[in-house]
Amino acid sequence: MIQTSPGETVGVVGGGQLGRMLGEAAGPLGIEVVVADPTPDCPAAPVVRDQLVGDFDDPETLRALGERADVLTYEIELADPDVLERVGERTDTPVHPHPETLRTIQDKHVQKRRLADAGVPVPAFRAVDSAEELRAACEDLGYPAMLKAREGGYDGRGTVLVESAADVETAFASIEGPAMVEAFVDFARELAVIGCVGADEVDTFPVTETVHEAEILRTTLSPARTDPAVRDRAREVALGVLDAMAGRGVFGIELFETPDGEILLNEIAPRPHNSGHWTIEGCHTSQFAQHLRAVTGRPLGSTARRAPTVTRNILGHVDGRQPARLDGVEGLLAADRCTLHWYGKREVYDLRKMGHFTLVGDDESVTTLGTRADELRAGLAFVD
């Protein structure tokens, strides 16, 4: 391919922190980014060419985005696959990953069924449309079980643990719509793989260990603290997931490692993912640069890890909503091999993702890096 100035324009549906980091990765590649987001002056706005203000599923906004872009992609699953497909056809703009992939992913039951049919190992699951169906499913799958909203849930929202028959009515009522129940997985640890699909290449980043609290990712550690054979199996399962998806880009693939070393798929996201933020400093190519390479048809970059790497999310721990003012940043900036990523959100509320920081090791183990990350996070606080 021939490099030009300016290069291709990538239209991104969504301008949150993922859009922001896509914009930061685009510059060195000579790619321009335009985002569409309903929030004026969204987090991505300072680092991209332009922002179109409009809803993620607004046909006029997405048509305008398609007319300005050489390729369309998305950083949020709230985009409407039908609208994206029509816009792509009418503006002759390719959409990656393919809208059919987004259509599959948006409904967790459809997602699980598609992947199970493709031979990907998943926990036992059922679609449930009433408390009575949930009760019958739990009697079959056993208690406890995980109840999930089929659409719209993220970061722990739309997920309820059903511990006993006494919880069924309340759990189903809390979902407020169609749901899916899964057998509870008593996992040894959670793992993640960022998969990459290019024009004629498929690759994965190294297997990462993920640590969640209240269903929200707090820490990623790479390499994952598990046996090499388990990491190999996780990569094998991730490649099976990629085979079932349509279109180019990177995919966040969340996995369970069971106590006997088996791998089960949890969920996937057809976009850059929080579990892959460590690749910005930790790998030769970041997940964001890789996504841009993939959707524009460029060769994929090296996914090799540079060194042991730990990333810690900075979440809001506040009562109510308040201006985003983070105290203690000097400690992060003074720490050796520590990089801060601030997402530029103007307001903080409880458990909102406001930023992250990454520690890259030298001769330290990821366990030691994880301890350092916890200590640095303890020195941060949001203040009025």
N, C-alpha and C positions, 0 to 999 in steps of 0.2 A: 504494500500500500504506500501511497505518497502522503507525506506529512505536509499539511498546509497551515497557514495562520490567517484567520482562526480555523481551528479544526472542526470536527463534527460537533453538533449541538445535541445533547442528551436531555430530553424532557422527562422530569421526574414528578410523579404524582406523590405529593407529600413533601413537606419542608421542615420536618422536625430534626432531631439530632442526627438521624441517619442521612437525611438530605444534606445536612451541614457537612458531615464527614465525606460524603460523595463529592461535594463541591471542593473541599480541601484536597481530595485526591485527584481531581480532574485537571487542575492547573499544570502540573508537571507533564501530563500526557497531551497537553494542547487541546483538551476537550472543554467546551463551554457547557454549562448546566443552567437550565431554566426550570424552576419548580412551580408547581401549582399547589396552593395550600389556602384554607379558609382564614387563617390567622394573619392579619396584616403584620408585616415585619417579622415573619416567622424565624425560628432559629437559623435556618439555612440562608436567609436573605443576605446577610453581610458578606458571604463568601461565594455567591453564585452570580451569574450574569444578570438574572432578573427573576422576579416572582410574579406569577399571575394569582390574583386573589379570587378564590372560588372554591366551592365544595369539592371534595374528592370524587364525587360521582356526578358533578354538573356537566352536562353534555357540551355546553358552550365553552366553558373553561377548558375542558380537555380537548375540544376541537382546536381552540386557539393554541394550546400547547403543542398539539400534533402538527399544526401548520408551521411552527417555529423550529421543530426538532427533526433531526435525522433518524432518531430512534427514541421510542418511549419506554420507560420503565417505571417502577413504583417502589416506594419505601414503606408503604403501609397497606395492609390488607383491606382497608375500607374503600379502596378504589373499586369501581363497578366494572366487572369483566365484560359485560355486554356493551357498555358505553365505550370501553377501551377498544374492543374489537371493531365496533362501528367506526370509531375515530381512525383507527389504524387503516381500515379499508378506504375510507373517504379521503384521507389525506395522504395515502400511500406511504404511511410511516410504520415500519415494523415495531411490534411490541414484544419486549422480552423481560422476564419469562412470558410465555404465551398466555393470553387471557384464560385459556382452558385450564392451565395450572392454577391460576388465581381462583377460578370457579370451583375447582376441586378443594383447594385449601380452605376456603372460607367456611365451609361446613365441616366440622370436625368428624362427623359420622361418615360423610362421603369420603373425606380424606383417609380415614382408617380403613374403610371398606376397599377403596382403590388400592391402597398399599398392601393390605392383606391378600387381595386377589393377585397382586404381583409377586407374592411370596416373601414379602418383608415381614419379619417376626414382630408381632404386636401383642399387647395384653388382650385378653378376652374382652369383648365390648358388646353393647346393645344400644339401639336407639330406644328412647322412652318418651312417650307423649303424655303421660299422666302419672300421678303418684302411685296408682295401682300397678301400672307397668313397671315403675321403678322398684316397687316392693317385690314383684315377681322376679325381676332381673336380679336383684340382690340375693334373693333366696337361692337363685341358680349360681351366681358368681361368688357369693359369700360376702360377709361383712368383715372388715370395712370395705367400702367401694368408693370410687371417685366419680362424682357427678359433674358433668361439664355442659355448659351452654353450647349448642351446636354452632352458633354464630356469635361473633363479636367479643368473646372473652379474651383477655390478655393480662399479663402480670398479676395472676392470681384472681382477677375478676372473672366471674362466671364459672368458678370451680369450687365445689363444696365436697368435703369429706363426709360420707354417710357412714357413721360408726355403728349404728344399730338400727333395728326396725323402728325404734321410737323416733329416729331422726328423719324418716322418709318424707312425711308430709311437709315439714318445715324446709327441708333441703330442696324438694321439688318446687315449692312456692318461691324460694329465693332465686331460682334460675329465670323465672318469668318468661318461659317460652320452650320451644323444642330442645330436647337435651339428649345426651349420650352418657351412659354409665360404663365405667371400665372396672375390671378387677383391680384391686389395689396391688401395687407392686412394692414389695418390701425390699427395696433395692440396696445394694452395697454402696453405690455411688451413682451420681448422674454424670453423664458424659455428653459432649457435643462435638459435632464435626461440621465444618464449613465446606460444603461441596461446591465445585466449580464446573460449569458446562460452557465450553467455548464453541467456536464455529465447527471445529473438528477435533476437540480435545476434551477430556474429562479428567478432573484431578480433585484432590482433597487437601485441605490444610491438616496439620497434625491434630490428633485426637486431644481434646481438652476436657479437663475435669471442671464441673460447674457446681457451685454451692449456692443453694437457695434457702431463703427463710420466708415463710408465709407465701410460698409460690413465686417469689420475686428473686431474680438472680442478684446475688451479692458479690461473688468472687469467682474468677476463672483462673485455673492453674494449668500451665502447659510446660512440660509434659504431664499428662494425667497420671496420678499415682496408682497405677494398676499394672498388671502383667503385660508384657509385650504381646502375648497371644490374644489378650482381651482387646488391646488397641487394634491389632490386626483384624479381629472380628468386627469391631466397631466400624472400621473403614470399609470392610466388605459389605456390611449392612447399609452404610451410607451410599455406596456405589449402587446398590440395589434400588435405593430411593431415587437416585438421580435417573436411573433407567426408566422410572415410571413417570417422570416429569417431562413437560414439553417446553421448549424454548431455552434460551441461553441466560446465564447469570450465575450468581452465587445463591446458595440455599443453606439456611441454618437448620441443622438436623439435630434434634434433642433426643437423647437415648438414655435408657436405664441399663446399668450393669447389675445383674442379679447376684446373690451371694455365691452361686455356683459358676459364675463367670459367663453366663449367657447374656446376650444383648437383645433388648426389646426397644422398639421405636416408641417414643413419647409423642412428639409433634414435629412438624417442619414448617419453615417459613420461606417463601420464595423471594428472598431479599437478603441483604446484609443483616446480621443478627448480633444482639448484645454479646453473645458468647464468642463472637469473633473480633471484638474490639482489640483484644490483645495483639492481633496480627499487625496493627499499625507500627508498633515498635518492635514486636517480637519476631516478625518474619521478613523475608526479603521483598515480598509483595503484600500489601495489606488487602483485606477482603474488599475494601472499597475500590481500590485501584483494579483489583481483579474483576469486580462486577462491571466496571466501566470498560475494561478490555473485552470482557465477554460479550456484553450487549452490543458493542460496536464492531464485533467480529475481529478484533485484534488478537494476536497470540497471547495466551495466558502467561503470567509471570511465575517465577519460582515460588512454591509454597513452603520452602524449607524454613525451619525455625532457626533464628539466629542464636538464641540462648534461652535458658529457662525464663519464663515470663509469667507474671501474675497481674491481673487487673482487678481493681476494686471499684464497684459502683458507688457514686455519691448520691444517696437518696435523701429526700426531705424527711426530717423527723421534727415536725412542728405541729402545733394545734391550729387548725384553720388554714387560711391562706394569708400570705404576707409577701412583701417584696423579697426577691432573691438576693440575700446578702450573706456570703459565706465567710466565716472567720476561721483563721488558722491556716490559710493558704501558704503563708511563708514557710511553714514546716514541710509542706509538700515540695515547694520549689527548692528548698535547701537539701532535700534528701538525695542521696546518690542514686543515679540511674532511674530517676522518677520523672514521669511526664504527666502533666495535668491536661485533661480535655474538659473544658467548660462549655456547656451546650447553649448558653446565651438565652435561657428562658427567663422572662422577667419576673415570674411569680413562682413561689415554692408552696407546695402543700404536702401533706403526709405521704411518704413513699413515692413521690414523684422523682423520676430519674433526672437529675440536674447536671450530672457530669460523671467522669470516671478518671482514675489515674492508674498508670501502669508502671510496674517495677520490672526492670530487666536485670537478670542475675549475671554474675561472673562465675564464681565457684560456689555460689550458694545453691542449696536445694530449693525446690518450689515450696516445700513446707516452711523453710526459713523465710522465704520471700513472702509467703502468706501471712506469717506472724508479723513481719514488718508492715505489711499492708494494713492489717488490723490495727496496729499501733498508730499508724499515720491517720487512718480514718477516725480513730478515737479523738484525735486532735482537731477535728473539724466540727463546726457547729453553725447552724443558720441562726442569725440574730435579727431582732426587730430593727 
